[in-house]
């Protein structure tokens, strides 16, 4: 019997038809002979050209792993060498597709800098790299550090978008990344892996390709997680002993060195300050970036710039030396193994700038760089012991399987900017508050300042809206200093201790006062008292005004060193009495009102002044003699004269009614009305007094200055003086009339008495002129009259007192009495002369008539004597 037969593919199975990049998948195919359905159990079987091994029962298996996203369809079986020699294969339209996939992560956040403690939503869009399909089931968790708690994300319901609300109260930059993702539909999980080295044998050999032979410019970037140090270990080394082109070494003390050889071994310590080497902490992920240009070395640890280092010489080429990751080569073999995890190893043939280096740390590879090695965390393929180089240079790393394993994803922080979001939870710190002058005048705008920085990075707050206790501030333009101030019109103290911020570039509103505050006081000098020792004083006298003042809010009394000014005069301070004083003088009658016009408090420079309604008035005054009066200015001696003077205060024309008043030294008495004072004076002798000197004391105002005002009055005490009597003949014939004249004048000034009524011995006289007054008298009998009494009335001065002055005039009315005749012979001859004697006497006094002409019978007689 001849059987024409072929091998029939009954079907394919795979241990996982969609699996993670790098995972191994068993692809099984079941084969039988089509003629009798017996299973193919021997020979050689290839699936898609890959040798399969028989698993029993006609099941043949290949194991595949891909380090990149790919979908592979297994649909071609070839057979040979079996017992029947059958090679023809009926593919039977059977196939299976296995997808090596990874998850694409795109994290975003609506606000990447916000107030500490404020929740913000982180969004992760998770898709499968192979076909962009959305991951909608499973579990997703965030982390922001290796030690932080996980934060579960919730599926939003569409497009593979997962969300979580995150918040941090501690100010910092938080790098949120996906700690774990499980796609429950295909059991895919996160975003690639690095490698873990055991510290005793594990290493990766990247070969000695010329693309790694770099000397003039070089950039190295390595992520690493060291678990122990031992005696020291290499992160990477292109060297064998002293044939060292470039290498990064962690010493046993944790210091990090760049080691190379050019004429000698040079170990360059990486320092964060001069002579202060950095120390790498264990059990934490770190990133080191080293940039060499010629003889200059620049480095960054975890994105923070280190000290620039000057290399003694440039790098030398050791082109045949292999580049090892996690160890160095020596003459006796590999040594100084790294214990921990390494990922994302990058080498560039050019020197990255500072900005590019920091961006690389944050996962943004520079587009202009010249990559020579990129061992991506997703390109590890442990099944083939290869860490694929993604730079395009073909410098795949060969891993020894006895010390290298895949690193769990959760051990590795994200290194692509799509895989994480950086959120700065921040706040504004009040660094300081100040005022240019802590005590200022009321109604003056204060000048205060507040210095604001963002807590996270110490950068200055320069924009937005800032208020301090509700007072708007403006940015000064320098060092985060905001200026603010307000004007307050009343004495007060205000403490500014609440800063509010909004609308700045980051919209940060959380403010930490940081214990900062500034107190501003508005104050004024207030006059607390103003007095005058005497408010009404004599012209020419000095007034004394006392003033006390204080700062209204501080209750700080003004004193020595401070200044008060009245009418341009700076007041003096009496430290014993505790007041300022001013002593003005006026020489004329006036009233001045004094108010403090300006003040300066020296300690705080306060000049705002509140007189508080205080002022004093001072009247410079004098008593003015308005006039004198008397009932009669010329009176008889012995007459009491009342001399009145009217006195007023000149300032206000009020009457002087009290105190002591003297007129020409004589104490006056107040009449009781109209400021009239009087004295009563009697003079017993002829005199004149001019009353023109008033003195005052003890009155209500204490005014003693008297303006005599040109006023005076003269009072004359006078009498009429009989100067003499005059008669034509003082011996008159009986019956004859005779004028009797008397000459009268006033004793005070000898002026003739020319008017009034004058009597002489009671007989009314008539004025003859020039003070001569006359009466005419006649007696019919022998006798006499003595004229010695003159009386006067009604004259111009009313003088009635008459000084008879010892003057008198006796007028005799007389006749001659013939006592008898006597002749010698009474009868004689005719013709005879007879002497006839006649004896004559004046009848008035019987005195002899001895003179004159006597005729007897018309004959003149001669006096014979006797």
ChimeraX attribute file (.defattr): number of C-alpha atoms within 10 A of each C-alpha:
attribute: neighborCount
match mode: 1-to-1
recipient: residues
	/A:1	3
	/A:2	4
	/A:3	7
	/A:4	8
	/A:5	17
	/A:6	18
	/A:7	24
	/A:8	22
	/A:9	22
	/A:10	21
	/A:11	17
	/A:12	19
	/A:13	18
	/A:14	18
	/A:15	13
	/A:16	18
	/A:17	17
	/A:18	22
	/A:19	22
	/A:20	26
	/A:21	27
	/A:22	25
	/A:23	19
	/A:24	21
	/A:25	22
	/A:26	17
	/A:27	23
	/A:28	24
	/A:29	27
	/A:30	21
	/A:31	27
	/A:32	21
	/A:33	21
	/A:34	18
	/A:35	12
	/A:36	9
	/A:37	12
	/A:38	13
	/A:39	18
	/A:40	25
	/A:41	20
	/A:42	17
	/A:43	16
	/A:44	16
	/A:45	26
	/A:46	17
	/A:47	19
	/A:48	15
	/A:49	11
	/A:50	15
	/A:51	17
	/A:52	21
	/A:53	18
	/A:54	20
	/A:55	13
	/A:56	13
	/A:57	13
	/A:58	19
	/A:59	22
	/A:60	25
	/A:61	25
	/A:62	20
	/A:63	17
	/A:64	17
	/A:65	18
	/A:66	23
	/A:67	24
	/A:68	20
	/A:69	20
	/A:70	17
	/A:71	16
	/A:72	15
	/A:73	12
	/A:74	20
	/A:75	18
	/A:76	17
	/A:77	25
	/A:78	18
	/A:79	22
	/A:80	16
	/A:81	12
	/A:82	14
	/A:83	10
	/A:84	13
	/A:85	12
	/A:86	17
	/A:87	18
	/A:88	15
	/A:89	20
	/A:90	20
	/A:91	17
	/A:92	12
	/A:93	10
	/A:94	16
	/A:95	18
	/A:96	17
	/A:97	17
	/A:98	22
	/A:99	21
	/A:100	27
	/A:101	26
	/A:102	25
	/A:103	26
	/A:104	21
	/A:105	24
	/A:106	19
	/A:107	22
	/A:108	20
	/A:109	18
	/A:110	10
	/A:111	14
	/A:112	16
	/A:113	21
	/A:114	22
	/A:115	22
	/A:116	23
	/A:117	16
	/A:118	14
	/A:119	15
	/A:120	20
	/A:121	14
	/A:122	23
	/A:123	21
	/A:124	29
	/A:125	21
	/A:126	24
	/A:127	21
	/A:128	19
	/A:129	17
	/A:130	17
	/A:131	12
	/A:132	13
	/A:133	14
	/A:134	18
	/A:135	27
	/A:136	21
	/A:137	17
	/A:138	16
	/A:139	17
	/A:140	25
	/A:141	19
	/A:142	24
	/A:143	21
	/A:144	21
	/A:145	18
	/A:146	15
	/A:147	8
	/A:148	9
	/A:149	12
	/A:150	16
	/A:151	18
	/A:152	18
	/A:153	20
	/A:154	19
	/A:155	21
	/A:156	15
	/A:157	10
	/A:158	11
	/A:159	15
	/A:160	20
	/A:161	21
	/A:162	24
	/A:163	22
	/A:164	20
	/A:165	15
	/A:166	15
	/A:167	17
	/A:168	19
	/A:169	13
	/A:170	15
	/A:171	19
	/A:172	17
	/A:173	18
	/A:174	19
	/A:175	18
	/A:176	23
	/A:177	27
	/A:178	27
	/A:179	24
	/A:180	20
	/A:181	24
	/A:182	17
	/A:183	21
	/A:184	13
	/A:185	11
	/A:186	17
	/A:187	13
	/A:188	21
	/A:189	21
	/A:190	23
	/A:191	23
	/A:192	23
	/A:193	25
	/A:194	26
	/A:195	27
	/A:196	25
	/A:197	29
	/A:198	19
	/A:199	24
	/A:200	16
	/A:201	20
	/A:202	24
	/A:203	31
	/A:204	25
	/A:205	23
	/A:206	24
	/A:207	18
	/A:208	17
	/A:209	16
	/A:210	13
	/A:211	16
	/A:212	27
	/A:213	22
	/A:214	22
	/A:215	17
	/A:216	16
	/A:217	19
	/A:218	24
	/A:219	26
	/A:220	24
	/A:221	23
	/A:222	22
	/A:223	23
	/A:224	27
	/A:225	22
	/A:226	24
	/A:227	17
	/A:228	17
	/A:229	20
	/A:230	16
	/A:231	11
	/A:232	19
	/A:233	25
	/A:234	22
	/A:235	28
	/A:236	25
	/A:237	26
	/A:238	30
	/A:239	25
	/A:240	21
	/A:241	15
	/A:242	16
	/A:243	21
	/A:244	24
	/A:245	25
	/A:246	24
	/A:247	23
	/A:248	26
	/A:249	25
	/A:250	23
	/A:251	17
	/A:252	13
	/A:253	14
	/A:254	20
	/A:255	18
	/A:256	26
	/A:257	20
	/A:258	17
	/A:259	21
	/A:260	25
	/A:261	22
	/A:262	16
	/A:263	9
	/A:264	11
	/A:265	13
	/A:266	18
	/A:267	16
	/A:268	19
	/A:269	19
	/A:270	26
	/A:271	22
	/A:272	18
	/A:273	11
	/A:274	11
	/A:275	10
	/A:276	12
	/A:277	18
	/A:278	19
	/A:279	15
	/A:280	19
	/A:281	15
	/A:282	15
	/A:283	14
	/A:284	17
	/A:285	21
	/A:286	19
	/A:287	22
	/A:288	20
	/A:289	25
	/A:290	22
	/A:291	25
	/A:292	26
	/A:293	18
	/A:294	16
	/A:295	14
	/A:296	15
	/A:297	23
	/A:298	22
	/A:299	25
	/A:300	23
	/A:301	21
	/A:302	15
	/A:303	18
	/A:304	14
	/A:305	16
	/A:306	20
	/A:307	19
	/A:308	17
	/A:309	17
	/A:310	14
	/A:311	16
	/A:312	11
	/A:313	15
	/A:314	19
	/A:315	24
	/A:316	18
	/A:317	18
	/A:318	21
	/A:319	18
	/A:320	16
	/A:321	20
	/A:322	21
	/A:323	28
	/A:324	26
	/A:325	27
	/A:326	32
	/A:327	31
	/A:328	29
	/A:329	21
	/A:330	14
	/A:331	9
	/A:332	8
	/A:333	9
	/A:334	17
	/A:335	19
	/A:336	22
	/A:337	27
	/A:338	33
	/A:339	28
	/A:340	25
	/A:341	28
	/A:342	28
	/A:343	26
	/A:344	24
	/A:345	21
	/A:346	22
	/A:347	25
	/A:348	22
	/A:349	22
	/A:350	20
	/A:351	22
	/A:352	25
	/A:353	13
	/A:354	15
	/A:355	10
	/A:356	17
	/A:357	28
	/A:358	20
	/A:359	15
	/A:360	21
	/A:361	25
	/A:362	20
	/A:363	17
	/A:364	15
	/A:365	18
	/A:366	15
	/A:367	8
	/A:368	9
	/A:369	15
	/A:370	16
	/A:371	21
	/A:372	25
	/A:373	26
	/A:374	26
	/A:375	24
	/A:376	20
	/A:377	25
	/A:378	24
	/A:379	23
	/A:380	31
	/A:381	26
	/A:382	21
	/A:383	15
	/A:384	16
	/A:385	17
	/A:386	20
	/A:387	26
	/A:388	24
	/A:389	21
	/A:390	18
	/A:391	18
	/A:392	12
	/A:393	15
	/A:394	16
	/A:395	24
	/A:396	23
	/A:397	23
	/A:398	20
	/A:399	25
	/A:400	17
	/A:401	17
	/A:402	12
	/A:403	18
	/A:404	21
	/A:405	21
	/A:406	17
	/A:407	20
	/A:408	15
	/A:409	20
	/A:410	17
	/A:411	17
	/A:412	27
	/A:413	22
	/A:414	23
	/A:415	21
	/A:416	15
	/A:417	19
	/A:418	16
	/A:419	20
	/A:420	27
	/A:421	24
	/A:422	19
	/A:423	24
	/A:424	22
	/A:425	25
	/A:426	27
	/A:427	27
	/A:428	27
	/A:429	22
	/A:430	23
	/A:431	20
	/A:432	17
	/A:433	21
	/A:434	18
	/A:435	17
	/A:436	11
	/A:437	14
	/A:438	16
	/A:439	22
	/A:440	22
	/A:441	23
	/A:442	22
	/A:443	16
	/A:444	15
	/A:445	15
	/A:446	23
	/A:447	17
	/A:448	23
	/A:449	23
	/A:450	26
	/A:451	22
	/A:452	27
	/A:453	21
	/A:454	20
	/A:455	21
	/A:456	18
	/A:457	12
	/A:458	13
	/A:459	13
	/A:460	17
	/A:461	24
	/A:462	21
	/A:463	18
	/A:464	15
	/A:465	16
	/A:466	26
	/A:467	18
	/A:468	22
	/A:469	13
	/A:470	11
	/A:471	14
	/A:472	16
	/A:473	21
	/A:474	17
	/A:475	20
	/A:476	15
	/A:477	11
	/A:478	11
	/A:479	14
	/A:480	22
	/A:481	23
	/A:482	24
	/A:483	23
	/A:484	21
	/A:485	18
	/A:486	15
	/A:487	13
	/A:488	18
	/A:489	14
	/A:490	15
	/A:491	18
	/A:492	16
	/A:493	16
	/A:494	12
	/A:495	12
	/A:496	19
	/A:497	17
	/A:498	16
	/A:499	25
	/A:500	20
	/A:501	21
	/A:502	16
	/A:503	12
	/A:504	14
	/A:505	11
	/A:506	19
	/A:507	17
	/A:508	22
	/A:509	20
	/A:510	19
	/A:511	22
	/A:512	17
	/A:513	18
	/A:514	12
	/A:515	10
	/A:516	18
	/A:517	19
	/A:518	17
	/A:519	16
	/A:520	23
	/A:521	22
	/A:522	27
	/A:523	29
	/A:524	29
	/A:525	30
	/A:526	23
	/A:527	25
	/A:528	17
	/A:529	17
	/A:530	22
	/A:531	16
	/A:532	19
	/A:533	11
	/A:534	15
	/A:535	17
	/A:536	22
	/A:537	23
	/A:538	23
	/A:539	22
	/A:540	16
	/A:541	16
	/A:542	16
	/A:543	23
	/A:544	16
	/A:545	23
	/A:546	22
	/A:547	24
	/A:548	19
	/A:549	26
	/A:550	19
	/A:551	24
	/A:552	20
	/A:553	17
	/A:554	16
	/A:555	12
	/A:556	13
	/A:557	19
	/A:558	25
	/A:559	20
	/A:560	15
	/A:561	11
	/A:562	19
	/A:563	18
	/A:564	28
	/A:565	17
	/A:566	16
	/A:567	10
	/A:568	10
	/A:569	14
	/A:570	16
	/A:571	21
	/A:572	20
	/A:573	22
	/A:574	13
	/A:575	10
	/A:576	6
	/A:577	8
	/A:578	15
	/A:579	21
	/A:580	24
	/A:581	22
	/A:582	21
	/A:583	14
	/A:584	16
	/A:585	16
	/A:586	19
	/A:587	12
	/A:588	14
	/A:589	18
	/A:590	17
	/A:591	16
	/A:592	14
	/A:593	10
	/A:594	18
	/A:595	18
	/A:596	22
	/A:597	14
	/A:598	19
	/A:599	26
	/A:600	19
	/A:601	23
	/A:602	14
	/A:603	11
	/A:604	14
	/A:605	15
	/A:606	20
	/A:607	20
	/A:608	21
	/A:609	22
	/A:610	19
	/A:611	19
	/A:612	13
	/A:613	12
	/A:614	16
	/A:615	17
	/A:616	18
	/A:617	16
	/A:618	22
	/A:619	22
	/A:620	26
	/A:621	29
	/A:622	27
	/A:623	27
	/A:624	23
	/A:625	23
	/A:626	20
	/A:627	18
	/A:628	19
	/A:629	17
	/A:630	16
	/A:631	11
	/A:632	15
	/A:633	17
	/A:634	22
	/A:635	24
	/A:636	24
	/A:637	21
	/A:638	16
	/A:639	16
	/A:640	15
	/A:641	23
	/A:642	18
	/A:643	23
	/A:644	24
	/A:645	27
	/A:646	21
	/A:647	27
	/A:648	22
	/A:649	22
	/A:650	20
	/A:651	17
	/A:652	12
	/A:653	13
	/A:654	13
	/A:655	17
	/A:656	26
	/A:657	21
	/A:658	17
	/A:659	16
	/A:660	16
	/A:661	26
	/A:662	18
	/A:663	19
	/A:664	15
	/A:665	11
	/A:666	15
	/A:667	17
	/A:668	22
	/A:669	18
	/A:670	21
	/A:671	13
	/A:672	10
	/A:673	11
	/A:674	14
	/A:675	21
	/A:676	23
	/A:677	25
	/A:678	23
	/A:679	19
	/A:680	15
	/A:681	14
	/A:682	14
	/A:683	18
	/A:684	12
	/A:685	15
	/A:686	18
	/A:687	16
	/A:688	16
	/A:689	14
	/A:690	11
	/A:691	18
	/A:692	18
	/A:693	17
	/A:694	25
	/A:695	20
	/A:696	22
	/A:697	16
	/A:698	12
	/A:699	14
	/A:700	11
	/A:701	19
	/A:702	16
	/A:703	22
	/A:704	21
	/A:705	20
	/A:706	22
	/A:707	20
	/A:708	18
	/A:709	12
	/A:710	11
	/A:711	16
	/A:712	18
	/A:713	17
	/A:714	17
	/A:715	22
	/A:716	23
	/A:717	26
	/A:718	29
	/A:719	27
	/A:720	26
	/A:721	23
	/A:722	25
	/A:723	22
	/A:724	17
	/A:725	19
	/A:726	17
	/A:727	16
	/A:728	11
	/A:729	13
	/A:730	17
	/A:731	18
	/A:732	20
	/A:733	20
	/A:734	18
	/A:735	15
	/A:736	14
	/A:737	15
	/A:738	21
	/A:739	16
	/A:740	23
	/A:741	24
	/A:742	29
	/A:743	20
	/A:744	28
	/A:745	22
	/A:746	23
	/A:747	21
	/A:748	17
	/A:749	11
	/A:750	12
	/A:751	13
	/A:752	18
	/A:753	26
	/A:754	20
	/A:755	18
	/A:756	16
	/A:757	17
	/A:758	26
	/A:759	18
	/A:760	20
	/A:761	15
	/A:762	11
	/A:763	16
	/A:764	17
	/A:765	22
	/A:766	20
	/A:767	21
	/A:768	14
	/A:769	13
	/A:770	13
	/A:771	21
	/A:772	23
	/A:773	27
	/A:774	25
	/A:775	20
	/A:776	15
	/A:777	15
	/A:778	18
	/A:779	19
	/A:780	12
	/A:781	14
	/A:782	18
	/A:783	18
	/A:784	18
	/A:785	15
	/A:786	11
	/A:787	19
	/A:788	19
	/A:789	18
	/A:790	26
	/A:791	22
	/A:792	22
	/A:793	15
	/A:794	12
	/A:795	14
	/A:796	11
	/A:797	19
	/A:798	17
	/A:799	22
	/A:800	21
	/A:801	21
	/A:802	21
	/A:803	20
	/A:804	18
	/A:805	12
	/A:806	11
	/A:807	16
	/A:808	18
	/A:809	18
	/A:810	16
	/A:811	22
	/A:812	22
	/A:813	25
	/A:814	22
	/A:815	19
	/A:816	17
	/A:817	16
	/A:818	13
	/A:819	14
	/A:820	10
	/A:821	10
	/A:822	12
	/A:823	11
	/A:824	10
	/A:825	10
	/A:826	9
	/A:827	9
	/A:828	10
	/A:829	8
	/A:830	7
	/A:831	6
	/A:832	8
	/A:833	8
	/A:834	14
	/A:835	12
	/A:836	14
	/A:837	16
	/A:838	17
	/A:839	19
	/A:840	18
	/A:841	18
	/A:842	17
	/A:843	18
	/A:844	18
	/A:845	12
	/A:846	12
	/A:847	12
	/A:848	16
	/A:849	19
	/A:850	16
	/A:851	9
	/A:852	9
	/A:853	12
	/A:854	16
	/A:855	10
	/A:856	12
	/A:857	7
	/A:858	7
	/A:859	9
	/A:860	10
	/A:861	16
	/A:862	14
	/A:863	15
	/A:864	9
	/A:865	9
	/A:866	7
